[in-house]
């Protein structure tokens, strides 16, 4: 069982930055591939970024490449998402997710993950 708690969301002007964190419980965090997803208002949940459990490979949706960076600290059981040059279309509830030993391409799908956080709101205004 893994419990995930996101933090770091908020209100930010376009062009600004935020760093999301996801604290995970459990002793086997390093065995879980981790992902960030988001759900814009009135839309379905979508993939943003993921990092593998084994070698830290990272994957991003095209719309955030070059602006967002996913990372993990296995010693702290924490996942991060550094978001720079934020745009109004990044406004959404952001969720972190954990899936045991997931690999590409499954780790880019909602269905691939077993555990989800409660979400944190990110609002970007112009």
C-alpha positions as CSV (number, residue, x, y, z in Angstrom):
1,X,0.0,0.0,0.0
2,X,1.3,3.5,-0.9
3,X,-0.2,6.8,0.2
4,X,0.6,9.9,-1.8
5,X,0.2,13.5,-0.7
6,X,0.8,16.4,-3.1
7,X,1.7,19.9,-2.2
8,X,3.0,23.1,-3.8
9,X,0.1,24.1,-6.0
10,X,-1.2,27.7,-6.1
11,X,-1.9,30.8,-8.1
12,X,0.8,32.0,-10.3
13,X,1.1,34.6,-13.1
14,X,1.9,33.3,-16.6
15,X,5.6,32.9,-17.1
16,X,6.1,32.1,-13.4
17,X,7.2,28.9,-11.7
18,X,6.0,26.4,-9.2
19,X,7.4,23.2,-7.8
20,X,5.0,20.4,-6.9
21,X,6.0,17.8,-4.3
22,X,4.5,14.4,-3.7
23,X,5.3,12.7,-0.4
24,X,4.9,8.9,-0.5
25,X,4.5,6.5,2.4
26,X,5.9,3.0,2.3
27,X,9.2,1.3,2.3
28,X,9.4,0.4,-1.3
29,X,9.2,3.8,-3.0
30,X,12.2,3.1,-5.1
31,X,10.3,0.1,-6.7
32,X,7.5,2.4,-8.0
33,X,7.5,4.3,-11.2
34,X,6.0,7.7,-10.6
35,X,3.9,10.0,-12.7
36,X,2.3,13.4,-12.7
37,X,-1.1,13.8,-14.3
38,X,-3.4,16.8,-14.6
39,X,-7.1,17.4,-15.1
40,X,-8.1,20.7,-16.5
41,X,-11.6,22.0,-15.8
42,X,-14.2,20.0,-17.7
43,X,-11.6,17.7,-19.2
44,X,-10.3,14.2,-18.6
45,X,-7.2,13.4,-16.7
46,X,-4.1,13.6,-18.8
47,X,-0.5,12.5,-18.6
48,X,2.2,15.1,-17.9
49,X,5.4,13.4,-16.9
50,X,6.8,10.2,-15.5
51,X,10.0,8.8,-14.1
52,X,10.9,5.1,-14.0
53,X,11.6,3.1,-10.9
54,X,14.8,1.4,-12.1
55,X,17.0,3.9,-13.9
56,X,15.2,7.2,-13.6
57,X,14.3,7.6,-17.2
58,X,11.9,10.5,-17.7
59,X,9.0,11.0,-20.1
60,X,7.0,14.1,-20.9
61,X,3.9,15.1,-22.9
62,X,5.0,17.3,-25.7
63,X,3.3,20.5,-24.4
64,X,5.5,20.6,-21.3
65,X,8.9,19.5,-22.7
66,X,11.5,22.1,-22.0
67,X,9.4,23.7,-19.3
68,X,8.7,21.0,-16.7
69,X,11.1,18.7,-15.0
70,X,10.2,15.6,-13.1
71,X,12.6,14.2,-10.5
72,X,12.6,11.9,-7.4
73,X,14.5,11.6,-4.2
74,X,14.2,8.0,-3.1
75,X,15.9,8.7,0.2
76,X,13.1,11.1,1.0
77,X,10.3,9.1,-0.6
78,X,9.4,12.3,-2.6
79,X,8.6,13.0,-6.2
80,X,8.9,16.5,-7.6
81,X,7.6,18.5,-10.6
82,X,9.4,21.7,-11.4
83,X,7.2,23.8,-13.6
84,X,8.7,26.9,-15.3
85,X,7.3,29.3,-17.9
86,X,3.8,28.4,-16.9
87,X,1.0,29.1,-19.3
88,X,-2.8,29.5,-18.7
89,X,-3.3,26.2,-20.4
90,X,-1.4,24.5,-17.6
91,X,-4.2,25.4,-15.2
92,X,-5.5,22.1,-13.7
93,X,-5.6,19.9,-10.7
94,X,-2.3,18.0,-10.6
95,X,-2.1,14.4,-9.3
96,X,0.9,12.2,-8.6
97,X,0.6,8.5,-9.1
98,X,2.6,5.4,-8.3
99,X,2.8,2.1,-10.2
100,X,4.9,-0.9,-9.2
101,X,7.8,-1.4,-11.7
102,X,6.0,0.3,-14.5
103,X,7.8,0.8,-17.8
104,X,7.2,2.8,-21.0
105,X,4.6,3.1,-22.5
106,X,2.3,1.9,-19.7
107,X,3.6,4.6,-17.3
108,X,2.1,7.3,-19.6
109,X,-1.4,6.0,-19.1
110,X,-3.9,6.6,-16.3
111,X,-4.8,2.9,-16.2
112,X,-1.2,1.9,-15.5
113,X,-1.2,3.3,-11.9
114,X,-2.5,1.8,-8.8
115,X,-2.1,4.6,-6.3
116,X,-3.1,8.3,-6.6
117,X,-2.8,11.4,-4.5
118,X,-5.7,13.7,-3.7
119,X,-4.5,16.4,-6.1
120,X,-3.3,20.0,-5.9
121,X,-4.7,22.9,-7.8
122,X,-2.5,25.0,-10.1
123,X,-4.0,28.1,-11.5
124,X,-2.1,30.3,-14.0
125,X,-3.4,33.7,-14.8
126,X,-2.4,36.2,-17.4
